[in-house]
């Protein structure tokens, strides 16, 4: 698998391509990538993905952009696991945003990438001011030596699978629905960094997972499983309880923090890269009047999480997939 960024020189090898933000790599994305690979194999072309960093809406209106489901590292890891042949990362900046739709087709799709077959979503828009659409791609495809097809929406229980629907499910604490849209439990991965050791002082040592963005798509207290190189069998996640939020009882800065308490675990794991799978929401975050009240609530959270795992034991290796 080859990952590359935009180059000034023309492409040497024709490709099959799909384009999108691919935030979350949900079941709709997975269906698109599967179709890309099948067609690329039939045509004898490399299967390639074009994605953007940052998300265009983050570039134009960062305060109004949707929260990310996946960091760039998580997205690339998921794409690599689909076994596409190459990933084209477009740095979304002012120069790229000014490229007109017809210029995007001629200069990038034709000259830079030598696209021979293109797959886009049924609502795909591109180019400056989002002027380009599927109809334009169809109209200009023969002139630019490629074939274009549209991917229809994938639905589950009558709802279109999308990153937006996944964000809504996570924000509402519906992890079951989010998991159905994603085809796996929602997860956040990151490196274990030094924290304020408060969990240890309270009797519940935690791993502080570095967040790539300050606006996670969910918050609260959760039963989780954790993957990494910290267990004897890396394919078997470890159970725990996690807090994702601003810790209102003990902190005033309002910065989100992901802390995970693993059951019956006492290793030093600073610097390890872990994946936290969110399996069940226990409650929303609350502010307590004193530390003793907080400790009693943590004890209840741990007991509830352990009870969850007695009825929903960890057994799926597919949860360890974003490291």
Protein Blocks (a to p, Z undefined) as FASTA:
>chain_A
ZZddddfbdcfbdcdddddekioiaaklmmmmmmmmmmmmmnopacddddddddfklmmm
mmlpccdfbdfklmmmmmmmnopabdcdddddfklmmpcfklmmmmmmmmmnopabdcdd
fkbcedehhlacfklmmmmmmmnopacdddddddeehiacdfklmmmmmmnopaklmmmm
nopacdddddddddehlmmmnopacdddddfbfcdfbecddddddddjkbfblmlccddd
ddddehlmlpcnlpacdddddehiabdfehiacddddfbdfbdcdddfbfklmmmmmmmm
mmmmmmmmmmmccfbfklmmcZZ
